[in-house]
Amino acid sequence: MTDSLAAPATAARAAGTIYDLGYQHYDGPRYGRWHAIRTLTAFSFKAAFGRGRGGKAQAIPLIVMLLLFLPVAVQVAIASATGNLAVINYASYMSGVTFFLALFVAAQAPEVIVTDRQYGVLSLYLSRSLSSIDYIGAKLFAFTGAMIVLTTGPQLLLFFGKVFASPTPWTQFTGDYKVLWPILGGTILAACYMSFIGLSLAAFSARRSYAAASVMAFFVLMPALANIARVIITNQEDKRYTTLANPFLVMQGFANWLFDVQANAKPVIQFGRRGPRALQMVPLPNEYFLWVLLATCVVALGLLMLRYRRTEV
């Protein structure tokens, strides 16, 4: 009886198999650091336009793009219908759409940089081959690339619309092709200015709503503070420098420098209404706006590096 019970147990133990489920050597491809940077950059670029997050997330980028490209279509249509190519003005377009660019930055910069921390994936990024500098570079490159689409794209459409609206397109192209260099260089710098401000402000917020509010507050409060300072300061020599605190006037002054346009050619347009001739009232050399733009980018980059100087962010 005892032998008959022990036999099945012995057979069961003999049929058992022990598997080695421990760590094994990986022989597959190792893409490394640069692949991680490229992947994060591509993902962040799509996030800037709301891709991968449903229809509601893509609504604001789509609306802003329509607002940016609609004036281009109107100018080109008027130039084609009337034959008056002077309707197409690169500098006035740049200053006229700055507020729409600010809306895009306020809405989408948090999507690019805040969601990583809010959803707890930032520590995962930085625990692998990515360093904090790599992370900052990928985010800046992606969001600046998105802003370049919104700044360079309309300007190029204006240029080629002006060429094809002319009765002699080739003559028009050979006469105006040199303006392509300030268009490309200027719109890239303008994109850096807006994207660096947006990401540096959004990076210090824990939630997307707070980040969007802080970015929008910057673009709303800075013009107000500049106007207050202009009223308080009595010295005319010092008063004119308050213009440099207004990001919208910085963009307009930069456009004037870029395309060699007189600063008092048109009234300043802010928040959809005509404002005072601020650049005419407190004239400054247009080169100053370029230096302020570049200095702002450097300061914003420093703030980002300060924010992500540690891994435990």
C-alpha positions as CSV (number, residue, x, y, z in Angstrom):
1,M,0.0,0.0,0.0
2,T,2.8,2.4,0.9
3,D,4.7,1.6,-2.3
4,S,1.6,2.2,-4.5
5,L,1.2,5.8,-3.0
6,A,4.8,6.7,-3.3
7,A,5.1,5.8,-7.0
8,P,2.8,8.6,-8.4
9,A,4.5,11.2,-6.2
10,T,7.9,10.1,-7.5
11,A,6.7,10.2,-11.1
12,A,5.3,13.7,-10.6
13,R,8.6,15.0,-9.3
14,A,10.4,13.4,-12.2
15,A,8.1,15.2,-14.7
16,G,8.7,18.6,-13.2
17,T,10.9,21.2,-14.9
18,I,12.9,24.0,-13.5
19,Y,13.2,27.1,-15.6
20,D,16.0,29.7,-15.3
21,L,14.0,33.0,-15.3
22,G,16.9,35.2,-14.2
23,Y,18.5,38.1,-16.0
24,Q,19.9,37.2,-19.4
25,H,22.3,39.0,-21.7
26,Y,20.7,41.2,-24.3
27,D,22.0,40.7,-27.8
28,G,19.6,43.1,-29.6
29,P,20.3,46.5,-31.0
30,R,21.3,49.3,-28.6
31,Y,20.2,52.7,-30.0
32,G,21.8,54.8,-27.3
33,R,21.6,58.4,-26.2
34,W,21.0,60.1,-29.6
35,H,18.2,57.8,-30.5
36,A,16.5,58.7,-27.2
37,I,17.0,62.4,-27.8
38,R,15.5,62.1,-31.4
39,T,12.6,60.1,-30.1
40,L,11.8,62.6,-27.3
41,T,12.1,65.5,-29.8
42,A,9.7,63.9,-32.3
43,F,7.2,63.1,-29.5
44,S,7.4,66.6,-28.1
45,F,7.0,68.2,-31.5
46,K,3.8,66.2,-32.0
47,A,2.6,67.1,-28.6
48,A,3.0,70.8,-29.4
49,F,0.2,70.4,-32.0
50,G,-1.9,68.2,-29.7
51,R,-1.2,65.0,-31.7
52,G,-2.1,61.8,-29.9
53,R,-4.4,63.4,-27.3
54,G,-7.7,63.5,-29.1
55,G,-9.7,66.1,-30.9
56,K,-10.0,68.6,-28.0
57,A,-6.2,68.8,-27.5
58,Q,-5.8,69.7,-31.2
59,A,-8.5,72.4,-31.3
60,I,-6.4,75.3,-30.0
61,P,-3.4,74.6,-32.3
62,L,-5.7,74.3,-35.3
63,I,-7.5,77.5,-34.5
64,V,-4.3,79.4,-34.0
65,M,-2.9,78.1,-37.2
66,L,-6.0,79.3,-39.0
67,L,-5.6,82.7,-37.4
68,L,-2.0,82.9,-38.5
69,F,-2.5,81.7,-42.1
70,L,-5.8,83.6,-42.8
71,P,-4.1,87.1,-43.0
72,V,-1.6,85.6,-45.5
73,A,-4.5,84.3,-47.7
74,V,-6.2,87.7,-47.5
75,Q,-3.1,89.7,-48.4
76,V,-2.2,87.4,-51.3
77,A,-5.8,87.5,-52.6
78,I,-6.0,91.3,-52.4
79,A,-2.6,91.6,-54.2
80,S,-3.7,89.2,-56.9
81,A,-7.1,90.9,-57.4
82,T,-5.8,94.5,-57.5
83,G,-2.3,93.9,-58.9
84,N,-0.9,96.0,-56.0
85,L,1.9,93.9,-54.6
86,A,2.7,96.5,-51.9
87,V,-0.3,95.1,-49.9
88,I,2.0,92.2,-49.0
89,N,4.1,93.5,-46.1
90,Y,6.4,91.1,-44.2
91,A,7.1,93.4,-41.2
92,S,3.5,94.3,-40.5
93,Y,2.4,90.7,-40.6
94,M,5.0,89.7,-38.0
95,S,3.9,92.4,-35.6
96,G,0.3,91.8,-36.2
97,V,0.2,88.1,-35.3
98,T,2.4,88.2,-32.2
99,F,-0.6,87.9,-29.9
100,F,-1.8,84.8,-31.7
101,L,1.7,83.3,-31.3
102,A,1.5,84.2,-27.6
103,L,-1.8,82.3,-27.4
104,F,-0.2,79.2,-28.9
105,V,2.7,79.4,-26.5
106,A,0.5,79.7,-23.5
107,A,-1.7,76.8,-24.6
108,Q,0.9,74.4,-25.9
109,A,4.1,74.9,-23.9
110,P,2.6,73.2,-20.8
111,E,1.7,70.2,-23.1
112,V,5.3,69.9,-24.1
113,I,7.1,70.2,-20.8
114,V,4.7,70.0,-17.8
115,T,2.9,66.8,-18.7
116,D,6.1,64.8,-18.2
117,R,6.3,65.8,-14.6
118,Q,2.6,65.7,-14.0
119,Y,2.3,62.1,-15.2
120,G,5.5,61.0,-13.5
121,V,7.5,60.1,-16.6
122,L,10.2,62.7,-16.1
123,S,12.1,60.6,-13.6
124,L,11.9,57.7,-16.0
125,Y,13.4,59.8,-18.8
126,L,16.3,61.0,-16.6
127,S,17.0,57.6,-15.2
128,R,18.0,56.2,-18.5
129,S,20.6,57.5,-21.0
130,L,19.2,61.0,-21.1
131,S,20.7,63.8,-19.0
132,S,18.9,66.9,-17.9
133,I,20.8,68.9,-20.6
134,D,19.6,66.3,-23.2
135,Y,16.0,66.7,-22.0
136,I,16.1,70.5,-22.1
137,G,17.7,70.4,-25.6
138,A,15.1,68.0,-26.9
139,K,12.2,70.1,-25.5
140,L,13.6,73.4,-26.8
141,F,14.3,72.0,-30.2
142,A,10.9,70.4,-30.5
143,F,8.9,73.5,-29.4
144,T,11.1,75.9,-31.3
145,G,10.5,73.7,-34.4
146,A,6.7,74.0,-33.9
147,M,7.0,77.8,-33.6
148,I,9.1,77.9,-36.7
149,V,6.2,76.2,-38.6
150,L,4.0,79.0,-37.3
151,T,6.4,81.9,-38.1
152,T,8.3,80.8,-41.1
153,G,5.5,79.1,-42.9
154,P,3.2,82.2,-43.3
155,Q,6.1,84.4,-44.3
156,L,7.2,82.0,-47.0
157,L,3.6,81.8,-48.3
158,L,3.6,85.6,-48.4
159,F,6.8,85.6,-50.4
160,F,5.8,83.0,-53.0
161,G,2.3,84.5,-53.1
162,K,3.8,87.8,-54.0
163,V,5.9,86.2,-56.7
164,F,3.0,84.4,-58.3
165,A,0.7,87.4,-58.0
166,S,3.1,89.4,-60.1
167,P,2.6,89.5,-63.9
168,T,6.2,88.5,-64.3
169,P,6.9,85.9,-61.6
170,W,10.6,85.2,-62.5
171,T,11.4,88.9,-62.5
172,Q,9.7,89.4,-59.2
173,F,11.6,86.4,-57.7
174,T,15.0,87.6,-58.9
175,G,14.3,91.1,-57.5
176,D,13.1,89.9,-54.1
177,Y,14.9,86.7,-53.4
178,K,17.3,88.4,-51.0
179,V,14.5,89.0,-48.6
180,L,14.4,85.2,-48.0
181,W,17.5,85.5,-45.8
182,P,15.9,87.9,-43.3
183,I,12.7,85.9,-43.4
184,L,14.4,82.7,-42.5
185,G,16.8,84.1,-40.0
186,G,14.3,86.5,-38.4
187,T,11.4,84.0,-38.1
188,I,13.8,81.4,-36.5
189,L,14.9,84.0,-33.9
190,A,11.3,85.0,-33.3
191,A,10.4,81.4,-32.8
192,C,13.3,80.9,-30.3
193,Y,12.2,84.1,-28.4
194,M,8.6,82.9,-28.0
195,S,9.4,79.2,-27.3
196,F,12.2,79.9,-24.8
197,I,9.9,82.2,-22.8
198,G,7.0,79.7,-22.9
199,L,9.0,76.7,-21.8
200,S,11.0,78.5,-19.1
201,L,7.9,79.9,-17.5
202,A,5.9,76.6,-17.8
203,A,8.7,74.5,-16.4
204,F,8.2,76.0,-12.9
205,S,4.5,74.9,-12.7
206,A,3.3,71.6,-11.5
207,R,0.1,71.6,-13.6
208,R,-0.8,72.5,-17.1
209,S,-3.4,75.0,-16.1
210,Y,-1.1,76.9,-13.8
211,A,1.6,76.8,-16.5
212,A,-0.7,78.2,-19.1
213,A,-1.8,81.0,-16.7
214,S,1.7,82.0,-15.9
215,V,2.7,82.2,-19.6
216,M,-0.3,84.2,-20.5
217,A,0.2,86.4,-17.5
218,F,3.7,87.3,-18.7
219,F,2.4,88.4,-22.1
220,V,-0.5,90.4,-20.5
221,L,1.3,91.9,-17.5
222,M,4.6,92.9,-19.1
223,P,2.9,95.4,-21.5
224,A,0.9,96.8,-18.6
225,L,4.0,97.2,-16.4
226,A,5.9,98.9,-19.3
227,N,3.0,101.4,-19.7
228,I,3.0,102.1,-15.9
229,A,6.7,102.6,-15.9
230,R,6.4,104.9,-18.9
231,V,4.0,107.1,-16.9
232,I,6.0,107.1,-13.7
233,I,9.4,107.9,-15.2
234,T,9.8,111.5,-16.0
235,N,13.2,111.4,-17.7
236,Q,12.6,111.1,-21.4
237,E,15.9,109.5,-22.0
238,D,15.1,106.7,-19.5
239,K,11.4,106.5,-20.4
240,R,12.1,105.2,-23.9
241,Y,13.8,102.1,-22.5
242,T,10.5,100.9,-21.0
243,T,9.5,99.8,-24.5
244,L,12.0,97.0,-24.2
245,A,9.9,95.4,-21.4
246,N,6.9,94.9,-23.7
247,P,7.3,91.6,-25.6
248,F,4.9,92.7,-28.3
249,L,6.8,95.9,-29.0
250,V,10.0,93.9,-28.9
251,M,8.7,91.7,-31.7
252,Q,7.5,94.7,-33.7
253,G,10.8,96.5,-33.3
254,F,12.7,93.4,-34.2
255,A,10.5,93.1,-37.4
256,N,11.3,96.7,-38.2
257,W,15.0,96.1,-37.9
258,L,14.7,92.8,-39.8
259,F,13.0,94.3,-42.8
260,D,14.3,97.9,-42.4
261,V,10.9,99.4,-41.9
262,Q,10.2,102.7,-40.2
263,A,8.9,102.2,-36.7
264,N,6.2,104.9,-37.0
265,A,4.7,103.6,-40.2
266,K,1.6,102.1,-38.5
267,P,0.1,102.3,-35.0
268,V,0.8,99.4,-32.7
269,I,-1.9,96.8,-32.6
270,Q,-2.3,95.1,-29.2
271,F,-5.0,92.6,-28.2
272,G,-7.0,93.2,-31.3
273,R,-7.3,97.0,-31.0
274,R,-5.1,99.9,-32.1
275,G,-2.9,101.2,-29.4
276,P,-0.6,104.3,-29.1
277,R,2.3,104.8,-31.4
278,A,4.6,103.5,-28.7
279,L,7.6,103.0,-30.9
280,Q,7.2,106.5,-32.2
281,M,6.7,108.1,-28.8
282,V,9.8,106.5,-27.3
283,P,12.1,105.9,-30.3
284,L,14.9,103.4,-29.9
285,P,17.4,102.1,-32.4
286,N,15.9,98.9,-33.9
287,E,19.0,97.0,-33.1
288,Y,18.2,97.3,-29.4
289,F,15.2,95.0,-29.9
290,L,17.4,92.3,-31.4
291,W,19.7,92.5,-28.4
292,V,16.8,92.2,-26.0
293,L,15.4,89.2,-28.0
294,L,18.8,87.4,-27.8
295,A,19.3,88.3,-24.1
296,T,15.8,87.0,-23.3
297,C,16.6,83.7,-24.9
298,V,19.8,83.4,-22.9
299,V,18.0,84.2,-19.6
300,A,15.2,81.7,-20.4
301,L,17.8,79.0,-21.2
302,G,19.5,79.7,-17.8
303,L,16.2,79.4,-16.0
304,L,15.5,76.0,-17.6
305,M,19.0,74.7,-16.7
306,L,18.4,76.0,-13.2
307,R,15.1,74.2,-13.0
308,Y,16.4,70.9,-14.2
309,R,19.9,71.0,-12.7
310,R,19.0,68.0,-10.5
311,T,17.7,64.6,-11.5
312,E,15.1,64.5,-8.8
313,V,12.8,67.1,-10.5
